[in-house]
């Protein structure tokens, strides 16, 4: 057992006893962890009200070497998510960020860059950034860093150019764009406009230039629909918060 420190985002809280809870955190240096927080449910507990869903905090925990829960010994609040009282779309989007981190990351698998991107997304959602743009940026960053980013310039099957027409084919099961030659026999194929494919590519590769703004409601709806289907295929089920993201397409 060792005593560790890290920044962390609170993803989930589950009551364990009358005074304690089990908290799941996405940490900067240790990835996703679950820890027992003894006394966290007391009115004057040892964690100074830091264990709020979506909160950013600094934690100290005793890391167990077995499959048993880690033990959270200290948590200091850095920033609380405050948009819940003024904008439901921002709250739903923040819950969606937490859900994807819970579903797609593994316990004990650190991704420091993904932690920074997650912190940035929640901070932006808590302020005045465009919600749809913030969510898409987070989704593409998460997919890229976890190895699930779809092929957005070439065919996912043969590697040939797949951006030769006004509309392109996107294979949900194949993992990206498809050229016409590789389309036959592929399952779960959708048609995507070239502007939507360009926005996805530029969002996934920010070093190549800033993504085009998604001012067109039709483009927003097309992108939201594609991401919903792609992530549903990846997870094997729709994210629970997905049904609340319809407002991001308007």
C-alpha positions in Angstrom: 0.0 0.0 0.0 1.2 3.5 -0.8 -0.1 7.0 -0.1 -0.7 8.9 -3.3 -1.7 12.5 -4.3 -3.4 13.7 -7.5 -6.0 16.1 -8.9 -9.3 14.4 -9.6 -12.7 14.8 -11.1 -15.6 13.2 -9.2 -17.5 10.9 -11.6 -19.8 8.9 -9.3 -20.9 8.7 -5.6 -22.6 5.6 -4.1 -23.7 5.3 -0.5 -21.8 2.7 1.4 -23.1 3.1 4.9 -24.8 5.7 7.0 -21.6 7.8 7.2 -19.5 6.6 4.2 -19.6 6.4 0.5 -17.7 4.9 -2.5 -16.5 7.5 -4.8 -15.3 7.0 -8.4 -12.7 9.6 -9.5 -10.9 10.2 -12.8 -7.4 11.3 -11.6 -4.6 13.0 -13.4 -1.9 10.6 -12.5 -3.6 7.3 -11.8 -6.5 7.2 -14.2 -9.9 6.0 -12.9 -10.1 4.8 -9.3 -12.7 3.8 -6.8 -12.1 4.6 -3.2 -13.9 4.3 0.1 -14.5 7.7 1.7 -15.1 7.0 5.4 -17.2 9.7 7.1 -18.0 11.5 3.8 -21.8 11.6 4.6 -21.4 13.2 8.0 -22.6 16.8 8.3 -19.1 17.8 9.2 -17.1 15.1 7.5 -13.4 15.0 6.8 -13.6 16.0 3.1 -14.8 19.6 3.4 -17.7 19.1 1.0 -15.3 18.4 -1.8 -17.0 15.2 -3.0 -19.6 16.7 -5.2 -20.4 15.2 -8.6 -18.3 16.9 -11.4 -16.2 18.7 -8.8 -12.5 19.1 -9.3 -10.5 18.4 -6.2 -7.1 17.5 -4.8 -7.1 14.1 -3.2 -4.8 12.0 -1.0 -5.6 8.2 -1.0 -4.1 5.0 0.1 -3.7 2.9 -3.0 -4.3 -0.8 -2.3 -2.3 -3.5 -4.2 -5.2 -5.9 -4.5 -8.6 -5.6 -6.1 -10.1 -4.0 -3.0 -11.2 -0.4 -2.8 -8.6 2.3 -2.3 -9.0 4.4 0.8 -9.6 8.1 0.3 -8.0 10.0 3.2 -8.3 13.7 2.1 -10.1 15.8 -0.5 -9.8 19.5 -1.0 -12.2 21.3 -3.3 -10.6 23.2 -6.2 -13.7 24.0 -8.3 -17.3 23.1 -8.1 -19.6 22.8 -11.1 -22.1 25.6 -10.8 -24.1 25.7 -14.0 -26.7 23.3 -12.8 -28.8 26.1 -11.4 -28.9 28.3 -14.5 -28.6 26.1 -17.6 -29.8 22.5 -17.9 -28.1 22.0 -21.3 -24.7 22.6 -19.6 -25.5 20.3 -16.8 -26.6 17.5 -19.1 -23.5 18.0 -21.2 -21.3 17.8 -18.1 -23.0 14.6 -16.9 -22.4 13.2 -20.4 -18.6 14.0 -20.1 -18.6 12.1 -16.8 -20.5 9.2 -18.3 -18.1 8.8 -21.2 -15.1 8.9 -18.8 -16.8 6.2 -16.6 -17.7 4.0 -19.6 -14.6 4.2 -21.8 -11.7 4.4 -19.4 -10.2 1.5 -17.5 -9.4 1.5 -13.8 -5.7 2.3 -13.1 -5.0 3.4 -16.7 -3.7 7.0 -16.5 -4.3 9.4 -19.3 -2.9 12.8 -18.2 -3.8 14.6 -21.4 -7.4 13.3 -21.3 -7.6 14.5 -17.7 -6.6 18.0 -18.8 -9.1 17.9 -21.7 -11.9 16.7 -19.3 -11.1 19.5 -16.8 -11.1 22.0 -19.7 -14.4 20.8 -21.0 -16.1 21.0 -17.6 -14.7 24.4 -17.0 -15.9 25.6 -20.4 -19.3 24.2 -19.8 -19.5 26.0 -16.5 -18.8 29.3 -18.3 -20.0 30.7 -21.6 -18.5 28.5 -24.3 -20.7 27.0 -27.0 -22.1 23.7 -25.5 -22.3 21.7 -28.8 -18.8 22.7 -29.8 -17.4 21.9 -26.3 -19.0 18.5 -26.3 -17.8 17.6 -29.8 -14.2 18.7 -29.0 -14.3 16.5 -25.9 -15.7 13.5 -27.7 -13.0 13.7 -30.4 -10.2 14.2 -27.9 -11.4 11.3 -25.8 -11.7 9.0 -28.9 -8.2 10.0 -30.1 -6.5 9.5 -26.8 -8.2 6.1 -26.1 -7.5 4.8 -29.6 -11.1 4.9 -30.9 -10.8 7.8 -33.3 -12.5 7.0 -36.6 -10.7 7.4 -39.9 -11.7 10.8 -41.2 -9.5 11.3 -44.3 -9.0 7.9 -45.8 -10.9 4.7 -46.1 -10.9 2.8 -42.8 -10.6 -0.5 -44.8 -8.1 0.1 -47.6 -6.5 3.5 -46.8 -7.5 5.1 -50.1 -8.8 8.7 -50.2 -12.5 8.8 -49.1 -13.1 12.6 -49.6 -13.7 12.8 -53.3 -17.4 13.6 -53.4 -19.9 16.1 -51.8 -21.2 13.3 -49.5 -19.1 10.5 -48.0 -19.8 7.1 -46.5 -19.1 6.5 -42.8 -19.0 2.9 -41.5 -19.9 2.8 -37.8 -18.7 -0.8 -37.5 -15.7 -0.3 -39.8 -14.5 2.7 -37.8 -14.6 5.6 -40.2 -15.0 6.7 -43.7 -15.4 4.2 -46.6 -14.5 4.5 -50.2 -17.1 3.4 -52.8 -15.0 0.2 -53.5 -15.1 -0.9 -49.9 -18.7 -0.1 -49.2 -20.2 -3.4 -50.4 -20.6 -5.9 -47.5 -20.2 -3.3 -44.8 -22.8 -3.0 -42.0 -24.1 0.1 -40.3 -23.1 2.6 -43.0 -24.4 6.2 -43.0 -24.1 9.1 -45.4 -22.3 12.2 -44.2 -22.0 15.6 -45.8 -18.5 16.8 -46.8 -18.8 19.9 -44.5 -19.7 17.6 -41.5 -16.7 15.3 -42.3 -14.5 18.4 -42.5 -15.6 19.7 -39.1 -15.0 16.3 -37.5 -11.5 16.1 -39.1 -10.5 19.6 -38.0 -11.9 19.0 -34.5 -10.0 15.7 -34.2 -6.8 17.4 -35.4 -6.7 20.8 -33.8 -3.1 21.4 -34.8 -4.2 21.6 -38.4 -6.4 24.7 -37.7 -9.4 25.8 -35.7 -12.6 23.8 -36.4 -15.2 25.6 -38.4 -18.0 27.1 -36.2 -21.2 25.0 -36.2 -23.7 27.8 -36.7 -25.9 25.8 -39.1 -28.6 23.9 -37.1 -28.7 21.2 -39.9 -24.9 20.7 -39.5 -25.2 20.5 -35.8 -28.0 17.9 -36.1 -26.0 15.8 -38.6 -22.9 15.8 -36.4 -24.9 15.0 -33.2 -26.7 12.2 -34.9 -23.4 10.6 -36.2 -21.6 10.9 -32.8 -24.6 9.4 -31.0 -24.6 6.4 -33.3 -20.8 6.0 -33.3 -20.6 6.0 -29.5 -23.6 3.7 -29.2 -21.9 1.3 -31.5 -18.6 1.6 -29.6 -20.2 1.1 -26.1 -22.7 -1.5 -27.2 -25.6 0.6 -25.8 -26.7 4.3 -25.9 -25.1 6.5 -23.3 -27.8 7.3 -20.7 -27.3 11.0 -21.2 -27.6 10.8 -24.9 -31.3 11.4 -25.0 -30.8 14.8 -23.3 -28.3 16.0 -25.9 -31.0 16.7 -28.5 -31.0 20.4 -27.6 -27.4 20.6 -28.8 -28.5 20.1 -32.4 -30.6 23.3 -32.4 
